[in-house]
Amino acid sequence: MRRPTKPGKTVRRARALRRRMSPAEVKLWCELRMRPDGLKFRHQHPAENFSLDFYCAAARLVVEVDGEVHNRGNQPAFDTARDAFLARYGLETLRIPAAWLYQDMDAVIRHIVATARGRMPLHHRPERAGGPPPQAELGED
């Protein structure tokens, strides 16, 4: 992804948003910061001119918490355009209605983890590409 056109402004905005989280975002962040299933998430991650609510770099997954405002005015069109923009960089956006977080948080976390795991490669890249694993990892002396 390209660098933001005004990186200082985007980073400052992301920092401000971290201090003004909605109650739904606080609730989800309390769960995601515990690294469910070993997945690391970032909160209010700056990307281009946007701040992503939650971002898992390993899965290239964006998780957005959508409150009622996302159903009004031109916000649905803006969200669709934003998701399409992020998709051009290989990022998938998973939109979670804020109400779901209060209904069944465990189901939401399972859904996020399953989506992230479904986007990850089956095998991680070897640390030393082109060579065998170190002998110690094979249990040999």
PALOSE-26647 format. One record per residue (C-alpha): residue in one letter; chain; x negated, z, y. Coordinates in steps of 0.5 Angstrom, whole numbers. Layout:
# residues N
@resn a&chain A&px X&pz Z&py Y
...
This chain:
# residues 141
@resn m&chain A&px 0&pz 0&py 0
@resn r&chain A&px -3&pz -2&py 7
@resn r&chain A&px -5&pz 4&py 12
@resn p&chain A&px 1&pz 6&py 17
@resn t&chain A&px 1&pz 2&py 23
@resn k&chain A&px 0&pz 9&py 27
@resn p&chain A&px -3&pz 13&py 22
@resn g&chain A&px -3&pz 19&py 26
@resn k&chain A&px 4&pz 19&py 28
@resn t&chain A&px 6&pz 18&py 21
@resn v&chain A&px 2&pz 24&py 18
@resn r&chain A&px 5&pz 28&py 24
@resn r&chain A&px 12&pz 27&py 22
@resn a&chain A&px 11&pz 28&py 15
@resn r&chain A&px 8&pz 35&py 17
@resn a&chain A&px 14&pz 37&py 21
@resn l&chain A&px 19&pz 35&py 16
@resn r&chain A&px 15&pz 39&py 11
@resn r&chain A&px 16&pz 45&py 16
@resn r&chain A&px 24&pz 43&py 17
@resn m&chain A&px 26&pz 42&py 9
@resn s&chain A&px 33&pz 42&py 8
@resn p&chain A&px 36&pz 47&py 3
@resn a&chain A&px 37&pz 42&py -2
@resn e&chain A&px 29&pz 40&py -1
@resn v&chain A&px 27&pz 47&py -2
@resn k&chain A&px 31&pz 48&py -8
@resn l&chain A&px 28&pz 42&py -11
@resn w&chain A&px 21&pz 43&py -9
@resn c&chain A&px 21&pz 50&py -12
@resn e&chain A&px 22&pz 46&py -19
@resn l&chain A&px 17&pz 40&py -18
@resn r&chain A&px 11&pz 44&py -15
@resn m&chain A&px 11&pz 48&py -22
@resn r&chain A&px 9&pz 41&py -25
@resn p&chain A&px 14&pz 40&py -30
@resn d&chain A&px 11&pz 36&py -36
@resn g&chain A&px 5&pz 36&py -32
@resn l&chain A&px 7&pz 31&py -27
@resn k&chain A&px 4&pz 33&py -20
@resn f&chain A&px 9&pz 31&py -14
@resn r&chain A&px 7&pz 31&py -7
@resn h&chain A&px 12&pz 33&py -2
@resn q&chain A&px 14&pz 29&py 5
@resn h&chain A&px 8&pz 24&py 3
@resn p&chain A&px 7&pz 19&py 8
@resn a&chain A&px 7&pz 12&py 6
@resn e&chain A&px 7&pz 6&py 11
@resn n&chain A&px 12&pz 8&py 17
@resn f&chain A&px 16&pz 13&py 12
@resn s&chain A&px 15&pz 20&py 9
@resn l&chain A&px 17&pz 20&py 2
@resn d&chain A&px 21&pz 26&py 0
@resn f&chain A&px 17&pz 27&py -6
@resn y&chain A&px 12&pz 22&py -9
@resn c&chain A&px 9&pz 22&py -16
@resn a&chain A&px 3&pz 18&py -16
@resn a&chain A&px 2&pz 18&py -23
@resn a&chain A&px 8&pz 14&py -24
@resn r&chain A&px 9&pz 11&py -18
@resn l&chain A&px 16&pz 14&py -17
@resn v&chain A&px 19&pz 16&py -10
@resn v&chain A&px 24&pz 22&py -11
@resn e&chain A&px 29&pz 22&py -5
@resn v&chain A&px 34&pz 27&py -4
@resn d&chain A&px 40&pz 24&py -1
@resn g&chain A&px 45&pz 29&py 3
@resn e&chain A&px 52&pz 27&py 6
@resn v&chain A&px 49&pz 23&py 12
@resn h&chain A&px 46&pz 18&py 7
@resn n&chain A&px 53&pz 15&py 6
@resn r&chain A&px 55&pz 14&py 13
@resn g&chain A&px 54&pz 9&py 18
@resn n&chain A&px 48&pz 4&py 17
@resn q&chain A&px 44&pz 9&py 13
@resn p&chain A&px 46&pz 6&py 6
@resn a&chain A&px 43&pz -1&py 9
@resn f&chain A&px 37&pz 2&py 12
@resn d&chain A&px 36&pz 6&py 5
@resn t&chain A&px 37&pz -1&py 1
@resn a&chain A&px 32&pz -4&py 5
@resn r&chain A&px 27&pz 2&py 5
@resn d&chain A&px 27&pz 2&py -3
@resn a&chain A&px 26&pz -6&py -3
@resn f&chain A&px 20&pz -5&py 2
@resn l&chain A&px 17&pz 0&py -3
@resn a&chain A&px 19&pz -4&py -9
@resn r&chain A&px 14&pz -9&py -7
@resn y&chain A&px 9&pz -4&py -7
@resn g&chain A&px 11&pz -3&py -14
@resn l&chain A&px 14&pz 4&py -13
@resn e&chain A&px 21&pz 6&py -16
@resn t&chain A&px 26&pz 10&py -12
@resn l&chain A&px 30&pz 15&py -15
@resn r&chain A&px 36&pz 17&py -11
@resn i&chain A&px 38&pz 24&py -12
@resn p&chain A&px 45&pz 27&py -9
@resn a&chain A&px 44&pz 34&py -6
@resn a&chain A&px 50&pz 36&py -9
@resn w&chain A&px 47&pz 35&py -16
@resn l&chain A&px 41&pz 40&py -15
@resn y&chain A&px 47&pz 45&py -14
@resn q&chain A&px 51&pz 43&py -20
@resn d&chain A&px 45&pz 43&py -25
@resn m&chain A&px 38&pz 43&py -23
@resn d&chain A&px 35&pz 43&py -30
@resn a&chain A&px 39&pz 36&py -32
@resn v&chain A&px 36&pz 33&py -25
@resn i&chain A&px 29&pz 36&py -27
@resn r&chain A&px 30&pz 33&py -34
@resn h&chain A&px 32&pz 26&py -31
@resn i&chain A&px 26&pz 26&py -26
@resn v&chain A&px 21&pz 27&py -31
@resn a&chain A&px 24&pz 22&py -36
@resn t&chain A&px 24&pz 17&py -31
@resn a&chain A&px 17&pz 19&py -29
@resn r&chain A&px 15&pz 19&py -36
@resn g&chain A&px 18&pz 12&py -37
@resn r&chain A&px 14&pz 9&py -32
@resn m&chain A&px 7&pz 11&py -34
@resn p&chain A&px 3&pz 8&py -38
@resn l&chain A&px 2&pz 10&py -46
@resn h&chain A&px -5&pz 11&py -45
@resn h&chain A&px -9&pz 13&py -40
@resn r&chain A&px -15&pz 9&py -38
@resn p&chain A&px -22&pz 11&py -41
@resn e&chain A&px -27&pz 15&py -37
@resn r&chain A&px -32&pz 11&py -39
@resn a&chain A&px -29&pz 4&py -40
@resn g&chain A&px -32&pz -1&py -45
@resn g&chain A&px -36&pz 5&py -49
@resn p&chain A&px -34&pz 10&py -54
@resn p&chain A&px -32&pz 17&py -53
@resn p&chain A&px -37&pz 22&py -52
@resn q&chain A&px -39&pz 25&py -59
@resn a&chain A&px -37&pz 32&py -57
@resn e&chain A&px -30&pz 30&py -56
@resn l&chain A&px -30&pz 27&py -63
@resn g&chain A&px -32&pz 34&py -66
@resn e&chain A&px -39&pz 31&py -68
@resn d&chain A&px -45&pz 35&py -66
